[in-house]
Amino acid sequence: MTRNGIDFTTYFKQYPDEKGYFGRYGGSYIPVELQAAMDEITEAYFTICKSRKFINELRRIRKEFQGRPTPISHLERLSGAIGNVQLYVKREDLNHTGAHKLNHCMGEVLLAKFMGKKKVIAETGAGQHGVALATAAAYFGLECDVYMGTVDIRKQAPNVARMKILGTNVVEVKEGLGTLKEAVDAAFEAYSREYKDCIYCIGSVVGPHPFPMMVRDFQHIVGVEARQQFVEMTGELPDVITACVGGGSNSAGFFSGFLNDPVDIVGVEPLGRGPKLGDHAASLTYGTEGVMHGFNSIMLKDEAGAPAPVYSIASGLDYPSSGPEHAFLRDMGRVRYETADDEETVRAFFALSRYEGIIPAIESSHAVAYAIRLAKQRKMGSILINLSGRGDKDMDYVLEHYGIPGKDAKLV
């Protein structure tokens, strides 16, 4: 498939380029001393990513420890309540630790072990990346510091407890809004002091090169499995695939399995309370080009051109930018980016729970919300959703702020 001059049959050999750019997005905008550390990570990754020993070890971990492959489930009752379009979900909520994040965390910590590092540092919003990294660090016997904003610590108490049980040092970040951006700021600052003895395990397809590429590569397994499973299940490809997009790790891996197929691909951003700046985190929909946290992409800016305050009901999506590959795929027209607001997302959260017995992460519920909306508009076809995580971490927050819908509540 070719789109706007891009040959997707050879896409992964072309992008990113050797400097980490997807078109004009990406790169590495960091201090000289940190660039040396990033170059070390890049060299180590390219050394082991083609290594039979590394690949076999990662495959063994995925099968014996993570529980991969995760299945696809047909949402038969929910589909029937909507109409004729059939909805399916890729069950990353069944991956060990309850989300897709462990896919790249096991790879990143295995890389740190190869490099002889003694410690890993990371940020987290919803806490799923933090839990996954804490799990990987415990598995490989490394120290682990996870930086998390005050607001997210309150919202995601179960995941904070999990990290501490696993032996991780959870560092509260009180500056600014106390959310994901501030956690990234603090983690980068800590890494700049400790880079000789540790590795910063970025939690999404953001940051300086090689992380947007490396995290996507580790998440590629989701798209590969999903494509094969769907064809085996139905005999054909889905008409549409969709996933939520914040920084964009789950969607980047999921989408990568279908880029060269005649499949519509839709990323769903958080519209939050509405389109007013500060009420959402839909950077690809409302943002402009800019540099933050060491990479060039599309970001939401305030009047001074700095990263704008953002909001989302989903702690894992409240970030003022998105991965550079997402910006590139948007510009190329290969992926379309839509939005879902808080109210629609919460309805989808309860709809999937009530109709299918699956409590989704509030992040993933954005994609479920869009799929329900699209299914109502179409007379036939199939939609495959990446269910990037389970909703255990979100239940108390949702119930406190939205309550439990009555049995007669209209959810679809």
C-alpha positions, -999 to +999 in steps of 0.1 A: +000+000+000+012+035-009-002+067+007+011+102-001+043+088-015+050+065+015+054+028+006+040+009+036+055-024+024+089-010+034+078+015+060+097+000+090+130+001+071+125+038+062+110+052+095+124+065+116+156+075+099+190+071+115+185+104+135+151+093+148+129+113+125+095+103+111+094+129+084+100+162+103+088+147+137+109+130+163+147+136+167+166+142+199+165+176+215+184+171+248+216+183+265+249+171+251+257+149+282+223+132+279+228+127+242+258+105+249+236+084+272+209+081+244+236+072+219+247+044+243+211+031+245+207+033+207+238+013+201+229-013+227+194-017+213+206-021+177+231-046+190+206-069+207+173-063+187+186-087+160+202-111+185+187-146+185+195-149+223+176-116+231+147-124+208+143-159+223+145-146+258+118-120+251+096-146+235+100-169+265+091-141+289+061-132+269+048-168+268+058-180+303+055-148+324+032-123+306+007-148+293+009-139+256-007-142+232-036-123+246-069-133+229-095-114+208-131-114+221-162-109+200-185-084+218-216-102+207-242-088+231-229-052+228-229-055+190-264-067+190-276-039+212-262-014+187-271-029+153-254-050+127-218-039+130-197-065+149-173-052+176-142-071+187-115-063+213-079-073+215-076-082+252-044-065+265-063-062+298-054-099+301-017-093+298+001-097+331-002-065+353-035-057+334-023-036+304-001-034+274+027-016+292+046-048+302+053-055+266+079-027+264+089-027+301+102-062+299+121-053+268+135-021+283+147-037+315+162-066+296+181-040+276+192-023+309+204-056+322+224-061+290+240-027+294+250-034+330+227-008+346+217-013+382+186+009+383+157+020+361+138+053+363+104+062+348+073+084+350+037+072+352+003+087+349-024+061+352+002+039+371+001+011+345+036+019+332+048+023+367+034-011+378+048-028+346+082-013+352+081-022+389+072-058+378+100-060+353+126-045+377+116-071+404+118-099+377+153-089+367+165-077+402+171-040+394+163-010+416+134+012+404+123+048+409+089+059+395+079+095+394+041+103+397+021+135+401+002+142+432-032+142+414-025+108+398-013+093+431-047+102+445-066+089+415-047+057+411-041+045+447-043+007+438-015+010+413+006+030+438+002+002+463+012-024+437+044-005+429+053-003+465+046-040+471+069-048+442+097-029+459+096+003+438+103+038+452+073+060+442+084+096+441+056+121+444+058+151+421+039+181+436+050+208+411+026+224+386-006+205+380+008+173+396+000+151+366+018+132+338+038+161+323+053+171+356+061+135+363+080+133+330+098+166+339+109+152+372+120+119+358+141+135+331+158+157+358+166+127+379+179+108+349+202+137+340+219+132+374+220+094+374+224+084+337+257+066+342+242+040+365+207+037+353+184+039+322+153+060+318+125+036+306+101+060+289+065+048+291+053+057+256+063+064+221+076+098+231+109+113+242+142+115+223+153+089+198+155+059+202+125+056+225+096+063+200+110+036+178+120+012+206+087+013+224+068+009+192+090-021+183+083-038+217+046-031+213+045-044+177+036-078+190+001-065+198-006-057+162+010-089+148-010-111+171-043-092+165-040-094+127-033-131+127-060-138+153-087-118+136-081-135+102-082-169+119-114-160+137-133-144+108-115-153+076-109-116+068-094-084+080-115-060+102-130-030+084-118-006+111-093-008+139-091+017+167-073+025+199-069+053+224-041+078+220-023+098+247+015+095+242+005+066+220+023+034+229-007+009+228-020+024+195+014+026+179+020-011+185-015-021+175-016+001+144+018-012+132+004-046+125-021-032+099-003-003+082+001-021+049-035-035+049-067-020+034-080-013+069-092+021+082-071+031+113-085+055+139-068+069+170-091+083+197-079+113+218-094+125+250-117+155+245-123+157+283-148+185+292-147+200+257-126+218+231-115+248+252-078+248+259-072+233+293-103+212+292-089+184+271-057+166+260-064+161+222-030+173+209-032+159+174-067+174+169-060+209+183-023+212+187+006+227+166+042+216+160+066+220+189+094+205+209+090+192+245+107+164+265+133+159+239+113+154+207+094+173+180+058+165+175+023+181+177+016+196+210-009+218+228+006+252+237-003+282+258-001+318+247+037+318+254+042+287+232+049+265+262+032+232+268-004+240+278-022+227+308-043+196+298-071+176+314-085+141+309-105+118+331-079+092+321-046+098+339-027+079+312-039+103+285-034+137+301-003+146+282+001+178+260+017+160+231+017+127+212+043+105+197+061+117+166+051+087+146+014+095+153+020+131+140+036+116+109+009+090+102-017+118+107+000+140+081+004+111+057-034+104+060-028+068+070-043+072+104-073+094+113-076+109+147-110+114+164-120+124+200-143+111+227-153+133+257-156+122+294-193+116+294-193+094+263-162+076+277-179+068+310-210+055+292-187+032+272-170+021+304-203+009+319-216-004+285-187-028+281-190-038+318-228-045+317-230-061+283-198-082+282-185-086+317-153-067+309-144-037+330-121-016+308-095+010+317-109+045+314-081+051+288-093+022+267-129+033+271-122+062+248-117+038+219-148+018+230-168+050+230-157+059+194-164+023+182-199+024+196-205+058+179-192+045+146-212+013+148-244+033+151-235+051+119-229+020+098-252-007+086-226-035+085-189-043+090-165-051+118-145-029+142-115-042+162-107-022+194-074-025+213-085-029+249-052-016+262-060-022+299-084-033+326-104-009+348-096-021+383-075+011+389-104+033+378-134+019+396-133+039+428-128+072+409-156+065+384-180+055+411-172+085+433-176+110+405-203+094+383-221+069+405-236+037+393-261+039+364-295+025+370-306-008+353-327+012+328-299+037+319-292+041+282-256+032+277-256+027+239 
